[in-house]
Amino acid sequence: MVYHVYILANASGVLYTGVTNRLERRVAHHKQKLCPGFTSKYDVVRLVYFEPFGEVRNAISREKQVKGWRREKKLALIRSMNPKFRDLSEDFPR
């Protein structure tokens, strides 16, 4: 099984970091507002970063690490993979 740490953003730059074992489904849930709370309230639905892991412990550890970072460091991480901050979920098969 593959686990992903992911970062979502909204149009005004709010960021959300999470972990999941089904990235496409989880992002779809965020986009459909099926995840009550922060992401629904602030419309944080654009997938701007993700990172795969083979072990859930490693994914959770990385999620905690990224969540502990200052905003500037998170932005640098996103830019390293996705300099234009495009919605990477557009590449998912339909």
Backbone as numpy.savetxt, mean C-alpha at the origin, in Angstrom:
# Nx Ny Nz CAx CAy CAz Cx Cy Cz
2.88 -19.14 -0.21 2.04 -17.96 -0.21 2.93 -16.71 -0.21
2.45 -15.70 -0.90 3.17 -14.43 -0.97 2.40 -13.39 -0.16
3.13 -12.64 0.64 2.57 -11.55 1.43 3.13 -10.25 0.88
2.33 -9.21 0.92 2.78 -7.91 0.40 2.62 -6.82 1.46
3.63 -6.01 1.57 3.51 -4.72 2.26 3.17 -3.74 1.17
2.19 -2.91 1.41 1.74 -1.98 0.37 1.50 -0.60 0.96
1.59 0.39 0.09 1.29 1.77 0.48 0.25 2.30 -0.50
-0.80 2.86 0.07 -1.85 3.54 -0.71 -1.72 5.03 -0.48
-2.19 5.81 -1.44 -2.18 7.27 -1.32 -3.52 7.81 -1.83
-3.83 9.03 -1.42 -5.00 9.69 -2.00 -4.52 10.90 -2.80
-5.44 11.62 -3.38 -5.09 12.75 -4.27 -4.35 13.86 -3.54
-4.60 14.01 -2.24 -3.93 15.09 -1.51 -2.66 14.63 -0.79
-2.26 13.36 -1.00 -0.98 12.90 -0.47 -1.03 12.14 0.84
-2.20 11.83 1.35 -2.30 11.02 2.57 -1.83 9.61 2.24
-1.03 9.01 3.13 -0.48 7.68 2.90 -1.03 6.68 3.92
-1.17 5.44 3.49 -1.59 4.34 4.35 -0.71 3.14 4.03
-0.16 2.49 5.04 0.68 1.31 4.88 -0.04 0.10 5.46
-0.05 -0.99 4.72 -0.70 -2.21 5.19 0.05 -3.45 4.74
-0.46 -4.61 5.17 0.10 -5.90 4.78 -1.06 -6.84 4.45
-0.86 -7.69 3.45 -1.91 -8.62 3.03 -1.30 -9.83 2.33
-2.08 -10.91 2.28 -1.64 -12.08 1.52 -2.36 -12.16 0.17
-3.25 -11.20 -0.10 -3.97 -11.14 -1.39 -4.07 -9.69 -1.82
-3.00 -9.21 -2.43 -2.87 -7.78 -2.75 -4.00 -7.27 -3.64
-4.28 -7.96 -4.72 -5.30 -7.47 -5.66 -6.66 -7.37 -4.97
-7.02 -8.38 -4.20 -8.31 -8.36 -3.50 -8.36 -7.25 -2.46
-7.26 -7.09 -1.72 -7.22 -6.07 -0.67 -7.34 -4.66 -1.25
-6.64 -4.40 -2.33 -6.71 -3.09 -2.98 -8.13 -2.85 -3.50
-8.73 -3.88 -4.08 -10.12 -3.76 -4.57 -11.06 -3.42 -3.41
-10.85 -4.04 -2.26 -11.67 -3.72 -1.08 -11.52 -2.26 -0.67
-10.29 -1.76 -0.70 -10.07 -0.34 -0.37 -10.79 0.54 -1.39
-10.66 0.23 -2.66 -11.28 1.05 -3.71 -12.80 1.04 -3.61
-13.37 -0.09 -3.19 -14.83 -0.21 -3.08 -15.34 0.26 -1.70
-14.43 0.78 -0.88 -14.77 1.28 0.45 -15.34 0.17 1.35
-14.83 -1.06 1.17 -15.26 -2.18 1.99 -14.45 -2.30 3.27
-13.42 -1.46 3.41 -12.57 -1.45 4.60 -12.91 -0.19 5.39
-13.84 -0.31 6.35 -14.22 0.90 7.09 -13.04 1.45 7.88
-13.00 2.74 8.03 -11.93 3.36 8.81 -11.16 4.39 8.01
-9.87 4.44 8.27 -9.00 5.48 7.75 -9.04 5.60 6.23
-8.87 4.49 5.52 -8.78 4.57 4.06 -10.10 5.01 3.44
-11.20 4.56 4.00 -12.51 4.98 3.49 -12.75 6.46 3.79
-12.45 6.85 5.01 -12.69 8.23 5.44 -11.91 9.23 4.59
-10.66 8.91 4.26 -9.79 9.83 3.54 -9.62 9.47 2.06
-10.39 8.52 1.56 -10.35 8.11 0.15 -8.94 7.73 -0.29
-8.27 6.92 0.52 -6.91 6.48 0.24 -7.01 5.17 -0.54
-6.97 5.25 -1.87 -7.26 4.08 -2.69 -6.27 3.82 -3.83
-5.29 4.68 -4.00 -4.34 4.52 -5.11 -3.11 3.74 -4.63
-2.87 2.56 -5.20 -1.72 1.75 -4.84 -0.46 2.37 -5.45
0.44 2.85 -4.59 1.64 3.52 -5.10 2.92 2.74 -4.81
2.83 1.70 -3.97 4.02 0.90 -3.65 3.59 -0.45 -3.12
4.36 -1.49 -3.47 4.18 -2.79 -2.83 5.49 -3.56 -2.87
5.62 -4.48 -1.94 6.85 -5.24 -1.78 6.46 -6.66 -1.35
6.89 -7.71 -2.09 6.51 -9.08 -1.74 7.45 -9.72 -0.72
6.87 -10.65 0.05 7.63 -11.42 1.04 7.12 -12.85 1.03
8.01 -13.80 1.27 7.64 -15.20 1.33 7.18 -15.63 2.71
7.57 -14.88 3.72 7.23 -15.22 5.11 6.39 -14.10 5.72
5.30 -14.47 6.35 4.41 -13.46 6.94 5.13 -12.65 8.02
6.01 -13.30 8.78 6.74 -12.56 9.84 7.60 -11.45 9.26
8.23 -11.73 8.13 9.06 -10.71 7.48 8.20 -9.56 6.95
7.03 -9.89 6.41 6.13 -8.85 5.90 5.64 -7.96 7.02
5.24 -8.57 8.12 4.74 -7.79 9.26 5.84 -6.92 9.85
7.04 -7.47 9.92 8.18 -6.70 10.42 8.46 -5.49 9.54
8.41 -5.70 8.22 8.65 -4.59 7.29 7.53 -3.55 7.38
6.29 -4.01 7.50 5.17 -3.07 7.64 5.38 -2.18 8.87
5.75 -2.78 9.98 5.99 -2.00 11.21 7.15 -1.02 11.01
8.19 -1.48 10.31 9.33 -0.60 10.04 8.90 0.61 9.23
8.18 0.37 8.13 7.75 1.47 7.25 6.79 2.39 7.98
5.87 1.83 8.76 4.93 2.67 9.50 5.65 3.58 10.50
6.80 3.15 10.97 7.56 3.96 11.92 8.38 5.07 11.28
8.48 5.06 9.98 9.28 6.06 9.28 8.55 7.39 9.21
9.35 8.43 9.07 8.79 9.76 8.79 8.29 9.79 7.35
7.42 10.69 7.09 6.79 10.82 5.77 7.81 10.91 4.63
8.86 11.69 4.83 9.86 11.90 3.77 10.51 10.58 3.35
10.78 9.73 4.32 11.41 8.45 4.01 10.44 7.54 3.26
9.16 7.57 3.62 8.15 6.79 2.90 8.04 7.29 1.46
8.05 8.60 1.28 7.97 9.16 -0.07 9.17 8.74 -0.91
10.36 8.70 -0.31 11.56 8.27 -1.03 11.44 6.80 -1.43
10.87 5.98 -0.56 10.66 4.57 -0.88 9.72 4.43 -2.07
8.62 5.16 -2.03 7.66 5.12 -3.13 8.32 5.57 -4.43
9.06 6.67 -4.39 9.72 7.20 -5.60 10.72 6.21 -6.18
11.33 5.39 -5.32 12.32 4.41 -5.81 11.68 3.37 -6.73
10.39 3.10 -6.55 9.70 2.12 -7.37 8.74 2.77 -8.36
8.20 3.91 -7.97 7.09 4.52 -8.71 7.23 6.04 -8.69
8.19 6.58 -9.45 8.48 8.02 -9.37 7.31 8.93 -9.73
6.37 8.44 -10.51 5.22 9.27 -10.90 3.99 9.06 -10.02
4.13 8.19 -9.02 3.03 7.92 -8.08 1.76 7.47 -8.80
1.93 6.71 -9.88 0.76 6.24 -10.59 0.11 5.09 -9.81
-1.13 4.80 -10.12 -1.86 3.72 -9.45 -1.40 2.39 -10.04
-0.59 1.67 -9.30 -0.03 0.41 -9.78 -1.09 -0.68 -9.94
-2.22 -0.50 -9.32 -3.29 -1.50 -9.46 -3.87 -1.50 -10.88
-3.59 -0.46 -11.65 -4.03 -0.44 -13.05 -3.37 -1.53 -13.87
-2.26 -2.09 -13.35 -1.55 -3.16 -14.04 -2.10 -4.55 -13.69
-3.00 -4.62 -12.71 -3.58 -5.91 -12.34 -4.40 -6.45 -13.50
-4.40 -7.78 -13.68 -5.27 -8.35 -14.72 -6.74 -8.09 -14.38
-7.52 -7.90 -15.37 -8.95 -7.61 -15.16 -9.78 -8.81 -15.53
